[in-house]
């Protein structure tokens, strides 16, 4: 291989190294956020980021209707002065309970599925951590749509792919150059 080609390859590597560094510095903040929140979400039950799922105090019986569970959750939020618009109900038949979560805050109301008694009211820290993790926290406080989440996820993912590919090239390139110089010397 000619010296001219080696010089061109070296210039390309320097340019790529500079671009890799320029993109990597701002992206490191996002990678750290994603990494830390990933660990927290993986350990959410052990780290008590979710209220523990309680069990019904009633042995057996007839379940109250989901609409009644929603009403109980909404009333509890109204008593607390919080928005009562329900996002979802997570029914746990094995525990005899239902967890009611809300659209505009991270509160969870656990209701006994048989008696309708409120077993607990707590904050679901894992829900806001998940929204930070995937970027939807911006949408949560603004439009309610998924525009910011999609933009954030796409840009961070493309950045990670770019850094992985350029990082591999910058690791492999010196080995390739050494080999080419050895071949040229022989």
C-alpha positions in Angstrom: 0.0 0.0 0.0 1.3 3.4 -0.9 2.3 6.1 1.6 -0.3 8.4 0.0 -3.1 6.0 0.9 -1.7 5.6 4.4 -1.7 9.4 4.8 -5.3 9.6 3.5 -6.4 6.9 5.9 -4.6 8.6 8.8 -6.5 11.9 8.0 -9.8 10.1 7.9 -9.1 8.5 11.3 -8.2 11.9 12.8 -11.4 13.4 11.4 -13.4 10.4 12.7 -11.8 10.6 16.1 -12.7 14.3 16.4 -16.3 13.7 15.3 -16.5 10.8 17.8 -15.3 13.0 20.6 -17.6 15.9 19.6 -20.7 13.7 19.6 -19.6 11.6 22.6 -19.2 14.5 25.0 -22.9 15.8 24.9 -24.3 12.3 24.5 -22.5 11.0 27.7 -25.1 12.9 29.8 -27.9 11.0 28.2 -26.1 7.7 28.4 -25.5 8.2 32.1 -29.2 9.0 32.6 -30.2 5.9 30.7 -27.7 3.8 32.6 -28.6 5.0 36.0 -32.3 4.7 35.4 -31.9 1.2 33.9 -30.2 0.1 37.2 -33.0 1.7 39.3 -35.7 0.1 37.2 -34.0 -3.3 37.3 -33.9 -3.1 41.1 -37.2 -1.3 41.6 -38.7 -3.9 43.9 -35.6 -4.4 45.9 -35.0 -0.6 46.2 -38.7 0.0 47.3 -39.4 2.2 44.3 -42.9 0.7 44.2 -45.3 0.4 47.0 -45.4 -3.2 48.1 -48.4 -5.2 46.8 -50.6 -5.8 49.8 -53.0 -8.8 50.2 -56.7 -8.7 50.8 -57.8 -8.9 54.4 -60.9 -10.9 53.3 -60.4 -14.7 52.9 -62.9 -15.2 50.0 -65.9 -13.7 48.5 -67.2 -11.8 45.5 -65.1 -9.2 43.8 -66.4 -5.7 43.6 -66.7 -4.3 40.1 -63.8 -2.6 38.5 -66.0 0.5 38.1 -66.4 0.5 41.9 -62.6 0.3 42.3 -62.2 3.3 40.1 -64.7 5.3 42.0 -62.9 4.4 45.3 -59.6 5.5 43.9 -61.1 8.7 42.5 -62.7 9.6 45.8 -59.4 9.1 47.6 -57.6 11.4 45.2 -60.3 14.0 45.7 -59.9 13.8 49.4 -56.2 14.4 49.0 -56.8 17.3 46.6 -55.2 15.5 43.7 -56.4 15.0 40.1 -58.6 11.9 40.1 -58.4 10.9 36.4 -57.5 7.2 36.4 -54.9 5.9 34.0 -55.2 2.1 34.7 -56.1 -0.6 37.1 -53.8 -3.5 37.8 -55.9 -6.3 39.2 -54.0 -8.9 41.2 -56.4 -11.9 41.7 -53.8 -13.9 43.6 -53.5 -11.2 46.2 -57.1 -10.1 46.1 -56.2 -6.5 45.4 -56.3 -3.9 42.7 -53.8 -1.0 42.1 -55.3 2.2 40.6 -52.9 4.6 39.0 -53.6 8.1 37.7 -52.7 10.1 34.6 -51.3 13.3 36.0 -49.3 12.1 39.0 -47.5 9.0 40.2 -49.8 8.0 43.0 -51.1 4.5 43.5 -54.2 3.5 45.5 -54.4 -0.2 46.5 -58.0 -1.4 47.0 -59.1 -4.7 48.6 -60.9 -6.5 45.7 -63.5 -8.0 48.0 -64.3 -5.3 50.5 -63.4 -2.1 48.7 -61.2 -1.0 51.6 -58.2 1.2 50.8 -55.2 -0.9 51.7 -52.5 1.8 50.9 -51.8 5.0 49.1 -48.3 5.5 47.9 -46.0 7.0 45.2 -44.8 4.9 42.3 -41.3 6.2 42.0 -40.5 3.6 39.3 -43.1 5.3 37.0 -41.4 8.7 37.0 -38.0 7.0 36.7 -39.3 5.1 33.7 -40.5 8.3 32.1 -37.0 9.9 32.7 -35.4 6.7 31.2 -37.3 6.8 27.9 -37.6 10.6 27.6 -41.4 10.7 27.9 -41.1 12.8 31.1 -41.0 15.8 28.7 -44.3 14.7 27.0 -45.8 14.0 30.4 -45.4 17.7 31.4 -46.2 19.2 28.0 -48.3 17.8 25.2 -49.2 14.3 26.5 -48.3 12.9 23.1 -45.1 11.0 22.4 -43.2 13.5 20.2 -40.4 14.2 22.7 -40.1 10.5 23.6 -39.7 9.4 20.0 -37.2 12.2 19.2 -35.2 11.6 22.3 -35.1 7.8 21.8 -34.2 8.1 18.1 -31.4 10.6 18.5 -29.9 8.9 21.5 -30.1 5.5 19.8 -28.5 6.8 16.6 -25.8 8.5 18.6 -25.1 5.2 20.4 -24.9 3.3 17.1 -22.6 6.0 15.7 -20.3 6.0 18.7 -20.2 2.2 18.7 -19.3 2.0 15.0 -16.7 4.8 15.1 -15.3 3.4 18.4 -14.8 0.1 16.8 -13.1 1.7 13.8 -10.9 3.8 16.0 -9.9 0.7 17.9 -9.4 -1.5 14.8 -7.8 1.1 12.6 -4.4 1.3 14.3 -4.1 -2.5 14.1 -4.9 -2.3 10.4 -2.3 0.5 9.9 0.4 -1.5 11.7 -0.3 -4.5 9.5 -0.2 -2.4 6.3 3.1 -0.8 7.3 4.6 -4.2 8.1 3.5 -5.5 4.7 4.9 -2.4 3.0 8.3 -2.9 4.8 8.6 -6.5 3.6 
